[in-house]
Structure formats: C-alpha cells, structure tokens
Amino acid sequence: AHIGTWELDPRTLLLELDATSQSLMGVGRRTSFADAEIAVHIDDRPRLRKALAASLDPARRAPYALRARPPF
C-alpha cells in the first residue's frame, strides 16, 4: 500500500510528513494544515476542516477520520 503518515501539532497546526505523505500530497516535510489542503478536492475541504475542528475540541474528543477525493 502506498500509505503515508503525518503528525499535527494542535497548537500551531503544522504538519510533519513522512516521505510518502510528502509525495502523495505534493508538499514539503513541514507544512501548515491549510497549505496541505491542496491535496484534497475543493468540495471536500469544508468536511476536512470540520473533522479537524471536531478532533481538536477537548469537549468532543472526536477521532480524526475522513475520506476525501484527490484535488483533480
């Protein structure tokens, strides 16, 4: 499987990506969450932001899970 991994700093919303994620998303090793949105279809970006907000909300503690289309 061509699967990458990444970590998000919840305070800064900076991502640190492995080489596979960098290749899949077309971004560098360290990038902002907002800049990484280019890897997701524009129509799926509102759901992406909503999933992130839910996962960062301490009252909800929702797991971050999302299926999204590529940008093309």
N, C-alpha and C positions, 0 to 999 in steps of 0.2 A: 504494500500500500504506500502511496505517496502522501504521507501524513506528516505535518509539521507540528511543532509545539511552540508555545509562546507564554510569557508571563506578563502580567499587567500590574503596574504599581497603582493602587487605587487612589493614592494621594495626588499623583501627577498625571495619571492616565497615559503614562509612557509604556510602550510595549518593548519587550526584549524578545527577539525571534531567533529560532534556530535557522540553519542554512536552508532547510526545506521550506519553512514558512516564508522566508525572505524570497525564495524563488517563486513560490505559489502566489504570493501577494504583490510581488514587484516593489518591495520597499526594503530599506536597509535594516541592519541588525537592531538598532534602536530607533523607534519612530513613535509618534503620537497616535493614539487611538483614532483621532479624527483623520490623520493622514492615511491610516491603514484602511479606512472605509472605501478607498478606491478599488479594493479587491472584492467589493460586494456590489451587486446590481443596485442601481439608484433607487428602484422601487422597494428594495428590501432594507434600505438604510434606516428608515424610521423604526422598524422592528428591531434592528440591530441596536440602536440607541436605547430603545425601551428595555430590551433584555439586559443591557449593561446597567442601566439605572436600577432595575429590579435587583440585580445581583449585588450592587453596591449599597443598597438600602439596608441598614442594620435591622430595621423592623421586619423586613420581608425575608432576608437571607435566602433569596431565590438562587438556585444554581444557574450558572450561565450556560444556556443551551440555545442554539439557533441553527437552523438550516437556511442557507441563503444561496442565491444564484451567483455565478461569476458576473463581472461587470459587462460582458459582451453578449 
